[in-house]
């Protein structure tokens, strides 16, 4: 190998490492706390602003698309087609509704770029390290805000909550403890910080996702008895801390928000009203819906026509429920297209679990099950919140596909490789 080529390879490798860290930063800080930081750029959010350099640099490196990438992109293109059809049949239409379709093209592009960047074991490792570092920093700052305000401010700082990232880091930490990796006290401390960060953020969906993640981990993880003992130990350490915060009055707001969830009060009442409107719109437009992006834009017209009311400050909100949003805006045809997408994602999850059981390298095992469980959580969130088709979900899917690509390459890249 010539010296010039060797230098080029080293520079390329350093660039990939930098981009892996940079992507981890964008993944963690995708949604900013608008009370702290506002970036007034038309049609662009902070994540899109950060990810543009990655898209430009990585685009020339896209050489091939794996079997499951093609199937996944095909399912998303089907969703795009149905959404365009829903606009054609809509009774109300604005040109900016097409922007709501463009985000699905963005979704595909981000998945493709991330899977290309993270198709190497080393870039995967640097990405995970970056996610751990940035999630830890944001979590600690959030806990500090929570403690300094005696629980009156939510436990996040630069972001609007990173419970999916915190769960991902928690699963990484639990995996390292489970397999007896080095620095077990560090991993134990990190898992406790993630638990505390999710609690202090006061996001009820985060609590639900945490319980789902731990349940799934107990189902699929190896050494279940050891894992159960480990979780019990974490719980025994964690409960006194939670009890102390509760009796000191720090968790009053958390208690109120949980009580509201069971009583159907507060913002839960608003969600119920939005969900009722979405369901009624589906029943009145069952086949192609009211048109993609129409729920928030034409809410007042539909509220009046259906005889429903919503507090003025909540007019213009989305459904806060991906499934009901799909039913309302694209009808049963759009819902079928969504189910095809869900089926493909679960096939990817199945491959990740297969890799988890067969892989001998502990880091790869831990990455596979951690990202796989987070993908399932994102899909399940669609039924009570918004999960799929977000930028964070795109990064998770790209990472999952990158893991499968790397495994296929290690097997020689044949058609009879791991994905077959």
TIGU-791729 format. One record per residue: residue in three letters; y, x, z of N, C-alpha, C in turn. Coordinates in pm, whole numbers, padded with zeros to 5 digits, always signed. Layout:
TIGU-791729
ALAYXZYXZYXZ;...
END
This chain:
TIGU-791729
UNK-00120+00085+00000+00000+00000+00000+00125+00088+00000;UNK+00221+00060-00087+00342+00141-00096+00429+00119+00027;UNK+00513+00221+00057+00601+00214+00173+00699+00097+00161;UNK+00752+00075+00041+00848-00034+00020+00783-00170+00050;UNK+00659-00188+00003+00589-00315+00027+00560-00334+00176;UNK+00524-00224+00242+00496-00231+00386+00621-00271+00463;UNK+00736-00215+00424+00864-00250+00489+00897-00397+00466;UNK+00874-00447+00344+00900-00587+00311+00813-00680+00395;UNK+00687-00644+00413+00595-00727+00492+00641-00733+00638;UNK+00684-00616+00692+00732-00612+00830+00857-00698+00847;UNK+00949-00688+00751+01071-00769+00758+01039-00918+00749;UNK+00944-00951+00659+00904-01090+00643+00841-01143+00771;UNK+00759-01060+00836+00693-01099+00960+00797-01122+01071;UNK+00895-01033+01081+01001-01050+01181+01079-01178+01156;UNK+01105-01207+01028+01176-01329+00993+01097-01451+01037;UNK+00965-01451+01014+00881-01563+01053+00881-01583+01204;UNK+00877-01471+01279+00882-01480+01425+01014-01543+01470;UNK+01124-01496+01411+01255-01552+01446+01261-01702+01415;UNK+01210-01742+01297+01212-01883+01258+01124-01967+01349;UNK+01012-01910+01396+00924-01983+01489+00998-02011+01620;UNK+01068-01910+01672+01149-01930+01793+01262-02031+01766;UNK+01326-02016+01654+01438-02103+01615+01390-02248+01604;UNK+01271-02267+01545+01214-02402+01534+01186-02460+01672;UNK+01137-02378+01763+01109-02427+01899+01238-02474+01966;UNK+01348-02404+01942+01478-02445+01997+01519-02580+01938;UNK+01505-02595+01807+01541-02722+01742+01452-02836+01791;UNK+01324-02808+01814+01230-02909+01862+01268-02960+02000;UNK+01306-02868+02089+01340-02907+02227+01477-02975+02233;UNK+01574-02923+02158+01710-02977+02167+01744-03066+02048;UNK+01645-03138+01997+01666-03224+01880+01766-03336+01907;UNK+01760-03393+02027+01848-03506+02061+01938-03463+02175;UNK+02066-03447+02146+02160-03398+02246+02207-03511+02338;UNK+02251-03471+02457+02315-03562+02552+02458-03587+02502;UNK+02480-03706+02445+02609-03734+02382+02724-03741+02482;UNK+02693-03756+02611+02798-03753+02713+02849-03612+02738;UNK+02771-03513+02693+02807-03373+02716+02852-03304+02588;UNK+02778-03329+02478+02806-03262+02351+02805-03364+02239;UNK+02908-03362+02156+02914-03449+02039+02942-03363+01915;UNK+02863-03385+01811+02883-03312+01686+02915-03414+01578;UNK+03045-03433+01551+03086-03538+01455+03068-03495+01309;UNK+02944-03490+01262+02916-03455+01123+02855-03577+01055;UNK+02919-03631+00950+02868-03753+00886+02726-03735+00833;UNK+02640-03832+00865+02503-03843+00812+02409-03731+00859;UNK+02454-03644+00951+02368-03538+01002+02365-03541+01153;UNK+02244-03529+01212+02236-03511+01356+02214-03363+01387;UNK+02206-03329+01516+02198-03189+01557+02070-03123+01505;UNK+01958-03194+01511+01831-03138+01464+01840-03104+01315;UNK+01892-03197+01237+01903-03174+01092+01993-03054+01063;UNK+02099-03042+01141+02191-02928+01125+02118-02796+01152;UNK+02034-02796+01257+01961-02675+01293+01851-02641+01194;UNK+01786-02744+01139+01666-02720+01060+01696-02684+00915;UNK+01819-02708+00869+01854-02677+00729+01825-02531+00693;UNK+01864-02432+00777+01831-02292+00741+01681-02268+00729;UNK+01599-02333+00815+01454-02316+00807+01403-02372+00675;UNK+01454-02487+00634+01410-02549+00509+01443-02459+00390;UNK+01563-02400+00392+01606-02315+00280+01520-02188+00272;UNK+01497-02124+00389+01423-01997+00390+01275-02018+00360;UNK+01216-02126+00414+01072-02146+00404+01028-02210+00273;UNK+01118-02277+00204+01078-02350+00083+01003-02262-00019;UNK+01048-02138-00046+00976-02054-00143+00835-02014-00097;UNK+00807-02027+00033+00677-01985+00086+00571-02094+00074;UNK+00609-02213+00030+00511-02321+00014+00426-02290-00108;UNK+00303-02251-00085+00213-02211-00194+00108-02318-00225;UNK+00058-02381-00121-00047-02480-00141-00035-02589-00035;UNK-00090-02704-00067-00090-02818+00025-00235-02855+00053;UNK-00270-02863+00180-00408-02888+00218-00447-03033+00189;UNK-00577-03058+00198-00632-03191+00170-00567-03297+00258;UNK-00560-03271+00388-00507-03374+00478-00355-03386+00468;UNK-00288-03279+00426-00145-03293+00397-00123-03391+00284;UNK-00200-03377+00178-00185-03467+00063-00209-03612+00103;UNK-00313-03635+00183-00343-03771+00228-00231-03824+00316;UNK-00181-03739+00408-00072-03781+00497+00053-03814+00417;UNK+00092-03725+00324+00212-03750+00245+00195-03874+00158;UNK+00074-03896+00109+00047-04016+00031+00069-04142+00112;UNK+00026-04141+00239+00045-04258+00325+00193-04283+00354;UNK+00271-04174+00365+00415-04190+00390+00486-04237+00263;UNK+00444-04187+00147+00501-04237+00021+00472-04385+00002;UNK+00356-04430+00047+00325-04573+00042+00423-04652+00128;UNK+00455-04600+00246+00553-04664+00334+00689-04670+00265;UNK+00728-04560+00199+00857-04556+00128+00861-04663+00019;UNK+00753-04673-00058+00746-04772-00166+00761-04914-00111;UNK+00690-04944-00003+00697-05078+00057+00838-05107+00108;UNK+00903-05006+00163+01040-05026+00215+01138-05053+00100;UNK+01120-04986-00010+01205-05013-00126+01181-05155-00178;UNK+01056-05197-00179+01024-05335-00221+01087-05436-00126;UNK+01086-05405+00005+01144-05497+00103+01294-05516+00080;UNK+01363-05411+00035+01506-05423+00003+01525-05513-00118;UNK+01437-05500-00215+01447-05582-00337+01439-05731-00304;UNK+01357-05770-00208+01339-05910-00173+01429-05956-00058;UNK+01513-05868-00005+01596-05902+00112+01708-05999+00074;UNK+01743-06086+00168+01852-06181+00144+01989-06117+00169;UNK+01994-06013+00253+02117-05936+00276+02089-05791+00237;UNK+02190-05726+00178+02170-05587+00136+02300-05509+00141;UNK+02292-05385+00191+02401-05288+00185+02347-05157+00134;UNK+02429-05083+00059+02383-04957+00000+02337-04856+00105;UNK+02399-04860+00224+02360-04761+00325+02221-04787+00381;UNK+02159-04901+00344+02020-04921+00385+01927-04819+00320;UNK+01968-04767+00206+01886-04665+00138+01876-04538+00222;UNK+01975-04517+00311+01970-04400+00400+01850-04409+00492;UNK+01818-04532+00536+01703-04551+00624+01572-04519+00553;UNK+01573-04523+00419+01455-04484+00342+01450-04332+00328;UNK+01567-04270+00314+01573-04125+00294+01513-04049+00412;UNK+01517-04108+00533+01464-04035+00648+01314-04012+00637;UNK+01244-04094+00558+01100-04074+00539+01074-03956+00446;UNK+01163-03936+00347+01153-03815+00264+01179-03691+00350;UNK+01279-03701+00438+01308-03592+00531+01187-03564+00619;UNK+01121-03668+00664+01002-03657+00749+00893-03575+00680;UNK+00867-03607+00553+00767-03533+00474+00807-03387+00460;UNK+00933-03363+00428+00980-03227+00402+00969-03141+00527;UNK+01006-03198+00643+00998-03122+00769+00853-03089+00802;UNK+00763-03186+00787+00621-03162+00813+00569-03048+00726;UNK+00604-03052+00597+00558-02951+00501+00609-02812+00537;UNK+00736-02803+00572+00796-02673+00605+00737-02619+00735;UNK+00724-02705+00836+00670-02661+00966+00525-02617+00951;UNK+00444-02692+00875+00304-02654+00856+00292-02520+00782;UNK+00389-02490+00695+00390-02361+00624+00428-02248+00719;UNK+00528-02271+00802+00573-02169+00896+00468-02140+01003;UNK+00400-02245+01050+00306-02231+01161+00160-02228+01116;UNK+00136-02176+00996-00002-02165+00949-00064-02031+00988;UNK+00009-01951+01064-00039-01821+01110-00049-01823+01262;UNK-00155-01764+01316-00178-01766+01460-00063-01703+01538;UNK-00001-01600+01482+00108-01531+01553+00234-01617+01560;UNK+00270-01681+01448+00388-01768+01452+00363-01889+01542;UNK+00239-01937+01545+00205-02047+01637+00229-02005+01781;UNK+00185-01883+01814+00203-01833+01950+00349-01820+01988;UNK+00430-01768+01897+00573-01753+01926+00642-01889+01935;UNK+00600-01984+01853+00656-02119+01861+00627-02181+01997;UNK+00502-02172+02043+00464-02228+02172+00540-02160+02285;UNK+00553-02029+02279+00629-01957+02382+00774-02004+02385;UNK+00833-02023+02265+00970-02071+02259+00984-02210+02317;UNK+00890-02299+02285+00894-02436+02341+00885-02431+02493;UNK+00799-02343+02544+00783-02330+02690+00913-02282+02754;UNK+00974-02180+02695+01097-02123+02753+01210-02225+02751;UNK+01235-02287+02635+01348-02379+02623+01324-02507+02702;UNK+01200-02554+02705+01169-02673+02785+01186-02644+02933;UNK+01143-02526+02976+01159-02487+03117+01306-02481+03155;UNK+01389-02418+03070+01532-02404+03101+01600-02541+03109;UNK+01574-02628+03011+01633-02761+03011+01584-02842+03131;UNK+01456-02828+03164+01400-02903+03278+01463-02859+03409;UNK+01475-02728+03428+01535-02676+03552+01681-02721+03564;UNK+01757-02715+03453+01896-02760+03456+01902-02910+03485;UNK+01809-02986+03426+01806-03130+03452+01774-03161+03597;UNK+01676-03090+03654+01641-03111+03796+01760-03076+03884;UNK+01833-02970+03847+01953-02930+03923+02058-03040+03922;UNK+02082-03099+03804+02177-03211+03794+02132-03326+03882;UNK+02004-03357+03878+01947-03467+03957+01967-03442+04106;UNK+01936-03321+04153+01945-03289+04295+02090-03284+04342;UNK+02178-03225+04261+02319-03215+04300+02385-03352+04309;UNK+02338-03447+04230+02394-03583+04233+02319-03674+04330;UNK+02223-03616+04402+02139-03691+04496+02068-03808+04425;UNK+02030-03783+04300+01952-03882+04227+02033-03984+04150;UNK+02166-03972+04154+02250-04071+04084+02263-04041+03935;UNK+02242-03915+03894+02241-03878+03753+02099-03844+03712;UNK+02064-03881+03590+01930-03852+03540+01908-03702+03525;UNK+01782-03663+03535+01747-03521+03535+01736-03459+03397;UNK+01841-03468+03318+01847-03389+03195+01988-03338+03176;UNK+02002-03234+03096+02132-03166+03084+02182-03168+02940;UNK+02132-03079+02855+02177-03072+02716+02116-03182+02629;UNK+02001-03236+02670+01930-03332+02587+01937-03473+02645;UNK+01882-03567+02571+01870-03705+02620+01731-03733+02672;UNK+01663-03630+02718+01527-03644+02767+01428-03577+02674;UNK+01337-03497+02731+01240-03423+02649+01100-03443+02707;UNK+01065-03567+02740+00937-03590+02808+00818-03553+02720;UNK+00827-03571+02588+00716-03530+02501+00698-03378+02507;UNK+00808-03305+02499+00800-03159+02508+00749-03115+02645;UNK+00793-03184+02750+00747-03151+02885+00596-03177+02900;UNK+00548-03287+02843+00405-03316+02846+00328-03210+02769;UNK+00382-03168+02654+00318-03063+02573+00305-02934+02654;UNK+00413-02893+02719+00410-02770+02801+00315-02788+02919;UNK+00316-02906+02980+00225-02935+03091+00079-02918+03049;UNK+00044-02972+02932-00093-02960+02883-00130-02815+02852;UNK-00033-02740+02799-00055-02596+02776-00084-02526+02908;UNK-00004-02557+03010-00022-02494+03141-00157-02533+03202;UNK-00193-02660+03196-00321-02706+03251-00438-02639+03179;UNK-00424-02624+03046-00529-02558+02969-00550-02414+03011;UNK-00441-02342+03035-00451-02203+03078-00515-02191+03216;UNK-00485-02287+03305-00549-02286+03437-00697-02320+03423;UNK-00727-02419+03341-00865-02465+03322-00956-02353+03274;UNK-00905-02268+03183-00987-02162+03126-00968-02029+03198;UNK-00903-02033+03314-00892-01913+03395-00814-01801+03331;UNK-00712-01838+03253-00629-01736+03189-00546-01661+03294;UNK-00485-01551+03253-00403-01472+03344-00285-01553+03397;UNK-00229-01507+03510-00107-01564+03569-00127-01711+03608;UNK-00238-01743+03674-00267-01882+03708-00161-01942+03802;UNK-00098-01860+03887+00005-01912+03976+00130-01951+03897;UNK+00158-01871+03793+00271-01907+03705+00244-02040+03635;UNK+00120-02056+03581+00088-02180+03512+00089-02299+03608;UNK+00047-02278+03730+00052-02385+03830+00195-02424+03862;UNK+00282-02323+03878+00425-02350+03904+00488-02424+03787;UNK+00454-02381+03664+00510-02443+03544+00468-02590+03535;UNK+00341-02618+03566+00294-02757+03561+00367-02844+03663;UNK+00393-02791+03781+00466-02867+03884+00610-02894+03839;UNK+00674-02795+03777+00810-02814+03727+00814-02923+03621;UNK+00714-02925+03532+00710-03028+03427+00689-03166+03488;UNK+00600-03178+03586+00581-03304+03657+00714-03351+03716;UNK+00781-03263+03788+00907-03298+03854+01014-03333+03751;UNK+01018-03260+03640+01117-03287+03535+01100-03426+03476;UNK+00975-03466+03453+00951-03600+03397+00992-03708+03496;UNK+00962-03686+03625+00999-03785+03727+01150-03798+03740;UNK+01219-03685+03748+01363-03688+03773+01445-03734+03653;UNK+01385-03731+03533+01457-03780+03414+01474-03932+03416;UNK+01394-04001+03499+01408-04146+03519+01390-04225+03390;UNK+01304-04175+03301+01274-04244+03176+01136-04308+03191;UNK+01131-04441+03195+01005-04509+03225+00898-04482+03120;UNK+00940-04469+02994+00843-04438+02888+00781-04301+02914;UNK+00860-04209+02969+00808-04077+03004+00698-04086+03107;UNK+00715-04173+03207+00612-04192+03309+00483-04244+03246;UNK+00498-04343+03157+00383-04402+03091+00311-04299+03003;UNK+00389-04222+02929+00331-04119+02842+00258-04012+02924;UNK+00313-03977+03039+00249-03878+03126+00111-03926+03170;UNK+00103-04052+03213-00025-04107+03257-00126-04112+03142;UNK-00079-04153+03023-00167-04158+02905-00218-04018+02872;UNK-00128-03919+02877-00166-03781+02842-00273-03727+02936;UNK-00254-03749+03066-00352-03700+03164-00486-03773+03147;UNK-00481-03902+03118-00603-03980+03095-00680-03926+02974;UNK-00608-03903+02864-00671-03850+02743-00726-03709+02768;UNK-00654-03630+02845-00699-03494+02873-00829-03495+02952;UNK-00839-03589+03047-00963-03602+03124-01080-03646+03036;UNK-01050-03727+02934-01155-03775+02844-01207-03663+02754;UNK-01116-03587+02695-01155-03493+02590-01174-03349+02638;UNK-01115-03311+02749-01121-03170+02791-01260-03130+02836;UNK-01293-03005+02814-01417-02949+02867-01401-02926+03018;UNK-01515-02904+03086-01515-02878+03230-01440-02987+03307;UNK-01482-03111+03288-01410-03226+03344-01403-03223+03497;UNK-01510-03178+03562-01510-03172+03709-01405-03073+03757;UNK-01401-02956+03692-01300-02856+03728-01159-02909+03703;UNK-01140-02979+03591-01009-03035+03559-00967-03140+03661;UNK-01061-03228+03700-01031-03332+03798-00989-03270+03931;UNK-01059-03165+03974-01023-03097+04099-00885-03033+04088;UNK-00858-02975+03970-00729-02909+03948-00614-03010+03954;UNK-00633-03126+03889-00530-03230+03891-00511-03286+04031;UNK-00619-03298+04105-00609-03345+04243-00529-03248+04327;UNK-00550-03117+04304-00476-03015+04378-00327-03022+04345;UNK-00296-03037+04215-00156-03051+04174-00093-03174+04239;UNK-00170-03283+04244-00121-03408+04304-00094-03390+04453;UNK-00184-03320+04523-00167-03297+04667-00044-03212+04696;UNK-00014-03118+04607+00107-03037+04623+00231-03117+04587;UNK+00216-03204+04485+00330-03275+04430+00374-03393+04518;UNK+00277-03462+04580+00310-03583+04658+00405-03556+04775;UNK+00385-03449+04854+00482-03424+04962+00625-03404+04911;UNK+00639-03338+04796+00771-03316+04738+00835-03449+04697;UNK+00754-03535+04631+00804-03667+04590+00839-03750+04714;UNK+00755-03743+04817+00781-03819+04941+00911-03774+05006;UNK+00934-03642+05007+01058-03589+05064+01179-03640+04987;UNK+01174-03636+04855+01285-03685+04773+01307-03835+04794;UNK+01198-03909+04810+01208-04054+04827+01275-04089+04960;UNK+01228-04028+05068+01283-04061+05200+01424-04007+05220;UNK+01462-03908+05138+01600-03858+05142+01692-03940+05054;UNK+01637-04038+04982+01718-04128+04901+01744-04082+04759;UNK+01679-03973+04717+01702-03920+04583+01636-04004+04474;UNK+01532-04078+04510+01456-04152+04409+01486-04302+04411;UNK+01599-04339+04470+01636-04481+04473+01649-04540+04333;UNK+01714-04465+04243+01734-04513+04106+01600-04524+04034;UNK+01510-04427+04058+01377-04432+03998+01305-04559+04044;UNK+01313-04587+04174+01248-04707+04229+01305-04833+04165;UNK+01438-04837+04149+01503-04953+04088+01456-04973+03945;UNK+01448-04864+03868+01409-04874+03726+01263-04916+03711;UNK+01177-04867+03799+01036-04908+03795+01022-05056+03832;UNK+01098-05098+03935+01095-05239+03977+01145-05329+03865;UNK+01251-05286+03797+01304-05364+03683+01200-05382+03574;UNK+01118-05277+03552+01015-05285+03448+00914-05395+03480;UNK+00876-05407+03608+00778-05507+03647+00839-05648+03654;UNK+00968-05654+03688+01033-05784+03699+01098-05830+03569;UNK+01103-05741+03469+01165-05778+03343+01316-05789+03352;UNK+01378-05703+03432+01523-05705+03451+01586-05582+03388;UNK+01723-05575+03393+01795-05460+03341+01777-05444+03191;UNK+01760-05318+03148+01743-05292+03005+01612-05347+02951;UNK+01516-05374+03040+01390-05436+02997+01419-05575+02940;UNK+01515-05643+03000+01554-05776+02953+01613-05767+02812;UNK+01691-05663+02787+01750-05643+02654+01640-05613+02552;UNK+01545-05528+02590+01433-05499+02501+01357-05627+02467;UNK+01336-05710+02568+01263-05835+02545+01337-05923+02444;UNK+01470-05926+02454+01550-06005+02360+01540-05948+02218;UNK+01547-05815+02207+01534-05750+02075+01395-05774+02016;UNK+01293-05765+02100+01156-05786+02053+01134-05931+02010;UNK+01194-06023+02086+01183-06165+02048+01246-06190+01912;UNK+01365-06131+01892+01434-06145+01763+01349-06086+01650;UNK+01293-05967+01674+01210-05902+01570+01088-05988+01536;UNK+01023-06043+01637+00905-06126+01612+00941-06253+01536;UNK+01053-06314+01574+01097-06436+01505+01132-06406+01359;UNK+01191-06289+01335+01225-06251+01197+01098-06227+01116;UNK+00997-06168+01179+00870-06150+01108+00808-06285+01071;UNK+00810-06378+01166+00751-06510+01139+00826-06582+01027;UNK+00958-06559+01017+01036-06628+00914+01033-06552+00780;UNK+00994-06424+00782+00983-06343+00659+00852-06264+00666;UNK+00736-06331+00660+00609-06268+00695+00557-06164+00595;UNK+00593-06172+00468+00529-06086+00368+00604-05955+00345;UNK+00733-05962+00312+00809-05839+00284+00921-05815+00384;UNK+00935-05900+00485+01035-05879+00589+01177-05903+00542;UNK+01272-05862+00625+01414-05885+00596+01476-05768+00520;UNK+01398-05663+00495+01451-05545+00425+01469-05429+00520;UNK+01425-05312+00478+01433-05194+00564+01578-05167+00606;UNK+01597-05138+00735+01731-05112+00788+01813-05237+00812;UNK+01754-05353+00789+01830-05477+00801+01844-05529+00942;UNK+01755-05489+01032+01754-05545+01168+01884-05515+01242;UNK+01926-05390+01241+02049-05353+01312+02174-05395+01235;UNK+02169-05387+01101+02289-05410+01020+02327-05559+01011;UNK+02228-05645+01011+02256-05789+00992+02211-05871+01112;UNK+02217-05808+01228+02168-05871+01351+02244-05998+01386;UNK+02375-05993+01374+02456-06110+01414+02423-06232+01327;UNK+02405-06211+01196+02370-06323+01107+02237-06384+01146;UNK+02139-06299+01175+02006-06351+01207+02002-06415+01346;UNK+02078-06360+01441+02086-06422+01573+02140-06564+01563;UNK+02245-06579+01482+02306-06712+01465+02210-06809+01396;UNK+02142-06762+01291+02053-06851+01215+01930-06892+01296;UNK+01888-06807+01391+01770-06840+01471+01806-06901+01606;UNK+01935-06913+01634+01979-06973+01760+01953-06886+01881;UNK+01954-06753+01862+01931-06660+01972+02062-06590+02009;UNK+02068-06537+02131+02189-06466+02177+02150-06329+02229;UNK+02249-06238+02227+02231-06103+02277+02367-06057+02327;UNK+02372-05990+02445+02501-05939+02494+02572-05857+02388;UNK+02705-05874+02379+02782-05811+02272+02765-05660+02267;UNK+02752-05596+02385+02740-05450+02388+02608-05400+02330;UNK+02512-05491+02311+02382-05452+02257+02364-05494+02111;UNK+02466-05555+02054+02458-05593+01912+02455-05465+01828;UNK+02366-05460+01732+02356-05344+01644+02249-05244+01684;UNK+02176-05275+01795+02068-05186+01836+01945-05208+01748;UNK+01859-05105+01742+01732-05119+01671+01635-05197+01758;UNK+01515-05219+01708+01416-05297+01782+01364-05226+01906;UNK+01380-05093+01915+01321-05013+02022+01170-05037+02030;UNK+01110-05062+01916+00965-05084+01906+00930-05066+01759;UNK+00861-04956+01727+00834-04923+01586+00752-05031+01518;UNK+00650-05081+01583+00561-05180+01522+00637-05309+01492;UNK+00712-05361+01589+00789-05483+01567+00898-05461+01463;UNK+00956-05340+01462+01056-05309+01361+00997-05311+01221;UNK+00876-05257+01206+00807-05259+01077+00776-05402+01034;UNK+00726-05483+01127+00693-05622+01095+00817-05701+01055;UNK+00928-05680+01128+01051-05755+01099+01111-05713+00966;UNK+01113-05583+00937+01185-05534+00820+01100-05526+00693;UNK+00967-05508+00708+00883-05492+00589+00762-05587+00588;UNK+00750-05673+00689+00646-05775+00690+00505-05720+00701;UNK+00409-05804+00671+00268-05768+00685+00228-05659+00586;UNK+00293-05654+00470+00263-05549+00371+00303-05412+00426;UNK+00421-05407+00487+00466-05281+00548+00379-05241+00665;UNK+00330-05341+00740+00245-05312+00855+00112-05253+00810;UNK+00058-05302+00700-00067-05247+00645-00046-05101+00604;UNK+00068-05073+00540+00099-04934+00501+00110-04845+00625;UNK+00170-04898+00731+00181-04823+00857+00043-04794+00915;UNK-00049-04892+00910-00184-04872+00962-00259-04763+00885;UNK-00232-04753+00755-00291-04645+00675-00243-04509+00728;UNK-00113-04499+00755-00054-04377+00811-00117-04345+00947;UNK-00131-04446+01033-00191-04426+01166-00335-04375+01153;UNK-00408-04432+01060-00547-04391+01037-00552-04243+01000;UNK-00463-04198+00914-00459-04057+00872-00426-03967+00991;UNK-00328-04008+01073-00291-03927+01190-00409-03915+01286;UNK-00484-04023+01305-00600-04016+01394-00712-03930+01334;UNK-00720-03925+01202-00815-03833+01139-00776-03688+01169;UNK-00645-03660+01164-00596-03526+01198-00627-03495+01345;UNK-00608-03594+01432-00641-03577+01574-00790-03546+01591;UNK-00874-03617+01516-01019-03594+01525-01053-03450+01485;UNK-00986-03400+01382-01009-03261+01339-00964-03162+01446;UNK-00853-03192+01512-00804-03104+01619-00902-03101+01736;UNK-00960-03216+01770-01058-03220+01879-01186-03146+01838;UNK-01225-03162+01712-01340-03087+01659-01314-02937+01671;UNK-01194-02894+01633-01157-02753+01645-01159-02709+01791;UNK-01110-02794+01879-01106-02764+02023-01246-02732+02076;UNK-01344-02810+02037-01479-02789+02088-01548-02668+02023;UNK-01515-02637+01897-01583-02531+01826-01517-02395+01843;UNK-01386-02393+01865-01309-02268+01870-01346-02185+01993;UNK-01354-02053+01974-01385-01962+02084-01260-01902+02146;UNK-01152-01894+02066-01026-01840+02116-00957-01943+02204;UNK-00928-01906+02330-00875-02003+02425-00736-02053+02387;UNK-00651-01966+02335-00517-02009+02295-00525-02118+02187;UNK-00611-02096+02087-00625-02195+01980-00681-02326+02031;UNK-00776-02318+02125-00833-02439+02186-00723-02520+02255;UNK-00643-02448+02333-00537-02513+02412-00432-02575+02320;UNK-00393-02504+02215-00295-02558+02120-00349-02685+02054;UNK-00476-02681+02014-00535-02793+01940-00535-02920+02022;UNK-00585-02913+02146-00595-03036+02227-00457-03081+02274;UNK-00366-02987+02300-00232-03024+02350-00151-03098+02243;UNK-00147-03042+02122-00070-03108+02015-00140-03237+01972;UNK-00275-03238+01976-00349-03358+01940-00318-03474+02033;UNK-00318-03450+02162-00286-03555+02259-00142-03602+02243;UNK-00050-03510+02218+00090-03549+02198+00104-03637+02073;UNK+00027-03611+01969+00030-03696+01849-00018-03837+01882;UNK-00124-03848+01961-00174-03980+02001-00069-04054+02083;UNK-00003-03983+02174+00102-04044+02256+00212-04101+02167;UNK+00253-04023+02067+00360-04066+01976+00320-04195+01905;UNK+00195-04204+01859+00147-04326+01792+00144-04443+01889;UNK+00093-04422+02010+00086-04530+02108+00226-04578+02149;UNK+00322-04486+02150+00460-04523+02182+00516-04627+02086;UNK+00465-04627+01962+00515-04721+01862+00501-04866+01906;UNK+00408-04893+01998+00381-05031+02040+00472-05077+02154;UNK+00542-04983+02218+00633-05025+02325+00767-04950+02320;UNK+00784-04864+02222+00910-04789+02206+00917-04739+02062;UNK+00977-04622+02040+00984-04562+01908+00927-04421+01916;UNK+00823-04394+01835+00758-04265+01839+00745-04202+01703;UNK+00673-04267+01612+00651-04212+01478+00781-04202+01399;UNK+00781-04112+01301+00889-04095+01205+01017-04037+01268;UNK+01005-03984+01390+01116-03911+01450+01102-03763+01412;UNK+01208-03687+01433+01202-03545+01399+01103-03469+01487;UNK+01095-03508+01614+00998-03445+01704+00855-03470+01658;UNK+00828-03593+01612+00694-03626+01561+00663-03544+01436;UNK+00763-03519+01351+00744-03437+01231+00703-03295+01268;UNK+00767-03238+01370+00734-03102+01413+00591-03098+01468;UNK+00554-03198+01548+00418-03203+01603+00314-03212+01492;UNK+00339-03298+01393+00246-03311+01281+00239-03181+01200;UNK+00354-03119+01178+00355-02992+01106+00278-02885+01181;UNK+00292-02880+01312+00218-02783+01393+00068-02811+01384;UNK+00029-02939+01394-00112-02976+01385-00171-02933+01250;UNK-00099-02958+01142-00148-02920+01009-00151-02767+00993;UNK-00054-02700+01055-00053-02553+01052-00176-02495+01121;UNK-00214-02555+01235-00334-02510+01307-00458-02526+01219;UNK-00469-02642+01152-00585-02667+01066-00585-02574+00944;UNK-00466-02546+00890-00456-02452+00778-00504-02313+00819;UNK-00458-02269+00936-00495-02136+00984-00645-02126+01005;UNK-00705-02233+01057-00850-02233+01078-00924-02228+00945;UNK-00876-02305+00848-00940-02305+00716-00931-02167+00649;UNK-00816-02101+00664-00799-01966+00607-00894-01867+00673;UNK-00913-01882+00806-01003-01790+00877-01149-01809+00834;UNK-01179-01928+00778-01314-01955+00728-01329-01919+00581;UNK-01224-01861+00525-01232-01817+00386-01159-01907+00290;UNK-01103-02021+00340-01025-02110+00254-01104-02181+00150;UNK-01236-02193+00168-01318-02260+00068-01305-02410+00078;UNK-01350-02480-00023-01345-02626-00024-01438-02683+00083;UNK-01533-02604+00127-01626-02649+00230-01582-02600+00368;UNK-01452-02573+00381-01399-02520+00506-01392-02625+00615;UNK-01311-02599+00717-01308-02679+00839-01265-02823+00813;UNK-01172-02845+00720-01117-02979+00699-01212-03071+00623;UNK-01316-03019+00566-01406-03101+00486-01484-03197+00573;
END
